[in-house]
Amino acid sequence: SENRPMVQRWLIDQCRAYVEEFGVDGFRIDLAGQTDEQTLRAVRAALPADVIWYGEPWIGSNDPDFEANPSWDWYKADSPITYFQDDARNAWQGTPDAPRDPATDRGWAGGAGALREAAVNAILNRWPDEQDPTEGINYLDIHDNWTLADRFASTTTGPDAWDGRAGVDEAAVRIAATLLLTSLGPVVLNGGTEILRSKGAAPRPDEIGGQIVEQTALGPVYINGRGDTYNLRTPNQFDWEQVGRTDGPDDVAGMMDWWRGLIALRMSPAGAVFRTADPLGEHDGIQFFRPSDEHALGYLVGDRVLVLLNAGDTEVTFDEMSLPMGDWRSVAVADAEASRFDLEGIEAFRTDHTADRWAQPVSLPPASVQIWVVDGLPPMIQAD
């Protein structure tokens, strides 16, 4: 389409037909970086302004003309669509590479404390190549990547290494899920993550030397292992029998309740502070609390929702947290053993004009989450 006007016109006509005839809300574009920037802008201009556009910004064309003309490339800084924000993914749960060391390859949620500031940027959804939170769409795992269940597998050595079917570090997954669904701007979820879907039926890359090439009558088939199962059937299946299970190696029912609670919070009147297109900065709509231990992080969003996280293996203490006046209720609490989500409130305390700080420091056990919401939201929030 970059030098073929009728191909560009065909793409515009296709998208227009989907919107006008089928009523679709928008488009997720696979390998969007292989379509030239001008065409994507032309398609958007030809369709209503409320059509949703997002996709993969990666560049990797098979067209020799495209590869020979670097000026045709675009990436995040000049993206004509909202793109998958891989920097957020890398900060929270690790890069898409095969994990080797659980202490460093599972992102901040998995215990890599050195990534705390990257996790902060991901919560803000604000990077050097983004001007506002809608330019990038935050996510954790996605169809081609390692699933959270496998990346946060309990076993990392031996025959069951990095296989979520043998057990999952549920606490780390809850922390990662909390980071995603309390971040600013748009988010996307990978189907099956909420029931700890695993791709353990696919081999690990190290087991197959990186790739297996199967010769068939129709040509070669490339098998890339657990982190890239685009052409494998069984690893991509949804095991619906897992829904509601509490008798396996993991509490799948409890995990699903955690995701359901986070989604309900995000879509509630209080959750409007996350669903924003306005860029927020530290002390400008969002305030961060950083204990000396880099595995701990807290943040107060819009003076309405307080999130406290401990991704480490020792207890941490939050103190000196200034909070607005109001009635605060705990809506979520989790540690390494159990979790509970209740938007009606688990416990409560009150701050007023004479005591605008916590009455005492708050200690979080290892691998834990607490979320608090203040009551008495102003009408502009309640009417969202």
C-alpha positions in Angstrom: 0.0 0.0 0.0 2.9 2.4 0.5 3.2 2.9 -3.3 0.0 1.2 -4.6 -3.0 3.6 -4.3 -5.5 0.9 -5.2 -4.3 -1.3 -2.4 -4.7 1.6 0.0 -8.2 2.2 -1.3 -9.1 -1.5 -1.0 -8.0 -1.4 2.7 -10.2 1.7 3.3 -13.2 0.1 1.6 -12.7 -3.1 3.7 -12.6 -1.2 7.0 -15.5 1.0 6.0 -17.6 -2.1 5.2 -16.9 -3.7 8.5 -18.0 -0.5 10.4 -21.0 0.4 8.2 -22.4 -3.0 7.4 -21.3 -5.1 10.4 -21.2 -2.4 13.1 -17.8 -3.3 14.5 -16.4 -1.0 17.2 -12.8 -1.0 15.8 -9.8 -2.9 14.7 -6.8 -4.6 16.2 -4.2 -4.7 13.5 -1.7 -7.6 13.5 1.8 -6.5 12.6 0.6 -3.0 12.0 4.1 -1.9 11.4 4.0 -3.6 8.1 1.4 -1.1 6.9 2.7 2.3 5.9 1.9 5.2 8.2 0.2 7.2 5.5 -2.3 4.4 4.8 -3.2 4.0 8.4 -3.8 7.7 8.7 -5.9 7.7 5.6 -8.0 4.8 6.9 -8.6 6.6 10.2 -9.5 9.8 8.4 -12.1 8.0 6.2 -13.9 6.4 9.2 -15.8 7.9 12.2 -13.6 9.4 14.9 -15.0 7.0 17.6 -13.7 3.9 15.8 -11.1 2.1 18.0 -7.6 1.4 16.5 -4.8 -0.4 18.1 -2.2 -3.0 17.1 1.4 -4.2 17.0 3.9 -1.6 16.0 6.7 -4.1 15.2 8.4 -3.8 11.8 9.5 -6.9 9.9 8.3 -6.8 6.3 8.9 -9.4 3.7 8.7 -6.7 1.0 12.2 -6.0 -0.3 11.1 -2.5 -1.4 9.9 -1.7 2.1 13.1 -3.0 3.7 15.2 -0.9 1.2 13.4 2.3 2.2 13.8 3.0 6.0 11.8 6.2 5.6 8.7 4.1 5.2 9.1 2.7 8.7 7.2 4.1 11.7 7.3 3.1 15.3 6.0 4.4 18.6 7.0 8.0 18.4 5.1 8.6 15.1 2.5 5.8 15.5 -0.8 6.6 13.7 -2.6 4.1 16.0 -2.6 3.1 19.7 0.1 0.4 20.1 0.9 -2.5 22.4 3.1 -1.0 25.0 5.8 -3.6 25.3 7.8 -1.5 27.8 5.0 -1.9 30.3 4.9 -5.6 29.7 8.7 -5.9 30.2 8.6 -3.9 33.4 5.7 -5.8 35.0 6.3 -9.4 34.0 9.5 -9.6 31.9 10.5 -9.6 28.3 9.0 -12.2 25.9 12.2 -14.1 25.9 12.3 -17.6 27.5 12.7 -17.1 31.3 15.8 -18.6 32.9 16.2 -17.0 36.3 13.0 -16.5 38.3 14.6 -13.6 40.3 15.3 -11.5 37.2 13.2 -12.7 34.3 9.7 -12.2 35.6 9.5 -8.4 35.9 8.9 -6.3 39.0 5.8 -8.4 39.9 8.0 -11.5 39.9 10.6 -10.0 42.3 13.0 -8.0 40.1 13.1 -5.0 42.4 15.5 -3.0 40.1 12.5 -2.5 37.7 10.5 -0.5 40.2 10.8 2.8 38.3 10.0 1.1 35.1 6.9 -0.3 36.8 6.0 3.3 37.8 6.3 4.5 34.2 4.1 1.6 33.1 1.4 2.6 35.7 1.5 6.1 34.4 1.5 4.7 30.8 3.8 7.6 30.1 7.1 7.0 28.3 9.5 9.2 26.3 7.6 8.2 23.1 4.1 8.9 24.6 2.4 12.2 25.2 -0.7 10.8 26.9 -1.9 7.4 28.2 -3.9 6.6 25.1 -1.0 6.3 22.8 0.1 3.0 24.2 -2.2 0.1 25.4 -0.9 -1.7 28.5 -0.9 -5.4 28.7 0.9 -8.4 30.4 0.8 -11.5 28.3 -0.8 -11.8 24.8 -1.5 -14.5 22.3 2.0 -15.0 21.0 3.8 -14.6 24.3 4.5 -16.8 27.3 1.4 -17.0 29.4 1.5 -15.6 32.9 0.9 -19.1 34.3 4.1 -20.4 32.6 6.3 -17.4 33.3 5.2 -17.5 36.9 5.3 -21.3 37.2 6.2 -22.6 40.6 8.7 -25.0 39.2 11.6 -23.6 37.3 13.9 -26.7 37.0 13.5 -30.3 35.9 11.0 -31.8 33.5 8.1 -29.5 34.7 10.2 -26.3 34.4 8.2 -23.2 33.5 5.1 -25.3 33.0 2.1 -23.7 34.8 0.1 -26.9 34.7 2.3 -28.1 37.6 1.6 -25.1 39.7 1.7 -21.3 39.6 3.1 -18.5 41.8 -0.4 -17.1 42.3 0.7 -14.2 44.4 3.0 -12.9 41.7 0.2 -13.2 39.1 -2.2 -11.2 41.4 0.4 -8.5 41.7 0.9 -8.3 37.9 -2.9 -8.3 37.4 -3.2 -5.4 39.9 -0.5 -3.4 38.2 -2.3 -3.8 34.8 -5.8 -3.0 35.9 -4.8 0.0 38.1 -2.7 1.6 35.4 -3.8 4.6 33.4 -5.3 4.6 29.9 -6.5 1.6 27.9 -5.6 -2.0 28.7 -6.0 -5.3 26.9 -6.3 -8.8 28.6 -5.2 -12.1 27.2 -8.1 -14.6 27.2 -7.5 -17.4 29.6 -5.0 -15.6 31.9 -7.8 -15.3 34.5 -8.0 -19.2 34.7 -4.2 -19.6 34.6 -4.1 -20.9 31.1 -0.8 -22.7 30.3 1.0 -23.5 27.1 2.8 -26.3 28.8 1.8 -28.7 26.1 4.4 -26.9 23.9 8.1 -27.7 24.3 10.4 -25.2 26.0 12.8 -23.5 23.5 15.8 -25.0 25.2 14.4 -28.5 24.7 14.3 -28.1 20.9 17.4 -26.0 20.3 15.3 -22.9 19.7 13.3 -24.2 16.8 12.1 -27.4 15.1 11.5 -27.4 11.4 9.0 -30.1 10.2 9.1 -30.8 6.5 5.6 -31.3 5.0 4.1 -31.8 1.6 3.1 -28.1 1.6 6.4 -26.8 2.8 8.3 -26.4 6.1 6.5 -25.8 9.4 8.4 -23.9 12.1 7.8 -24.9 15.7 9.2 -22.2 18.1 8.2 -23.6 21.5 6.2 -22.3 24.5 6.6 -18.6 23.9 5.4 -18.5 20.2 2.7 -21.1 19.6 1.0 -19.4 16.7 0.8 -22.6 14.6 0.1 -25.1 17.4 -3.4 -26.3 18.3 -3.3 -27.9 21.7 -1.1 -25.3 23.6 -3.6 -22.6 22.6 -6.7 -24.4 23.7 -8.8 -23.1 26.7 -9.2 -25.8 29.3 -12.7 -24.9 30.5 -12.6 -27.6 33.1 -10.2 -25.4 35.1 -13.0 -22.8 35.7 -14.1 -22.9 39.3 -11.4 -25.4 40.4 -10.0 -25.3 43.9 -8.7 -28.9 44.1 -5.7 -28.7 41.7 -2.3 -27.3 42.3 -3.8 -23.8 42.2 -6.9 -22.0 43.4 -8.2 -21.2 39.9 -11.6 -20.1 41.2 -9.9 -17.6 43.6 -7.7 -16.3 40.8 -10.7 -15.7 38.5 -12.4 -13.9 41.4 -9.4 -11.6 41.7 -9.5 -10.7 38.0 -13.2 -10.2 38.2 -12.8 -7.9 41.2 -10.1 -5.8 39.5 -12.3 -5.4 36.4 -15.3 -4.4 38.6 -13.1 -1.9 40.4 -11.8 -0.4 37.2 -15.3 0.0 35.8 -16.8 1.4 39.0 -17.2 5.1 39.8 -13.9 5.1 41.7 -12.2 3.4 38.8 -12.8 6.3 36.6 -9.4 7.6 37.8 -7.7 4.9 35.8 -9.9 5.2 32.7 -8.3 8.5 31.6 -6.8 10.0 28.5 -5.2 12.8 30.5 -1.5 12.5 31.3 -0.9 12.4 35.0 2.4 12.9 36.7 3.8 12.4 40.2 2.1 14.9 42.5 -0.2 15.8 39.6 -3.1 13.4 39.9 -1.1 10.5 41.2 1.3 10.1 44.1 3.8 7.3 44.6 5.1 5.9 47.9 8.5 4.2 47.8 9.7 2.3 50.8 13.4 1.7 51.0 12.8 -1.9 49.8 12.6 -1.7 46.0 10.2 -4.7 46.0 7.5 -2.4 47.5 5.4 0.3 45.8 2.3 2.3 46.7 0.3 4.8 44.7 -2.6 7.1 45.3 -4.6 7.8 42.1 -6.9 10.8 41.8 -7.1 11.1 45.6 -9.6 8.2 45.3 -7.8 4.8 45.1 -4.8 3.7 47.1 -2.8 0.6 45.9 -0.1 -1.0 48.1 2.1 -3.8 46.7 4.9 -5.9 48.1 6.5 -8.1 45.5 9.3 -9.2 47.7 9.8 -12.1 50.2 10.1 -10.0 53.3 7.6 -7.8 55.2 7.7 -4.1 54.2 6.3 -1.0 55.9 4.6 2.0 54.4 4.6 5.2 56.5 4.3 8.9 56.0 1.4 8.4 53.5 -0.7 11.6 53.2 -4.3 10.8 52.4 -7.3 13.1 51.7 -10.1 13.5 54.1 -12.8 10.8 53.9 -14.0 7.3 54.8 -11.6 4.8 53.4 -12.5 1.2 52.9 -10.4 -1.8 52.0 -11.7 -3.5 48.8 -8.9 -6.0 48.1 -6.4 -7.9 50.2 -4.1 -10.7 49.2 -0.9 -12.4 50.4 1.0 -15.5 49.4 -1.7 -17.8 50.9 -5.1 -16.3 50.0 -7.0 -13.3 48.5 -10.2 -11.5 49.0 -12.0 -8.9 46.8 -15.1 -7.1 48.0 -16.1 -3.7 46.6 -18.5 -3.3 49.5 -15.5 -3.1 51.9 -13.5 -5.5 54.0 -12.5 -3.0 56.7 -12.5 0.8 57.0 -10.9 3.8 58.7 -11.5 7.5 58.6 -9.3 10.5 57.9 -10.4 14.1 58.7 -9.0 17.6 58.7 -7.2 17.0 62.0 -5.6 13.7 61.0 -4.8 13.5 57.3 -2.3 10.7 57.7 -2.6 7.0 58.5 -2.9 6.5 62.2 0.0 4.2 62.1 2.4 2.7 59.5 1.0 0.0 57.3 2.9 -3.3 57.1 2.5 -5.6 54.2 3.5 -9.3 54.4 5.6 -10.8 51.5 3.9 -11.1 48.1 0.9 -9.1 49.1 -1.6 -6.5 47.8 -3.9 -4.0 49.5 -6.4 -1.7 47.7 -8.3 1.0 49.4 -11.1 3.3 48.1 -12.4 6.5 49.6 -16.1 7.1 49.8 -17.9 10.3 49.0 -16.9 10.6 45.4 -17.7 14.0 43.8 -20.5 14.1 41.2 -18.2 14.3 38.2 -16.8 10.9 39.2 -20.1 9.3 40.1 -21.7 10.3 36.8 -19.0 8.6 34.6 
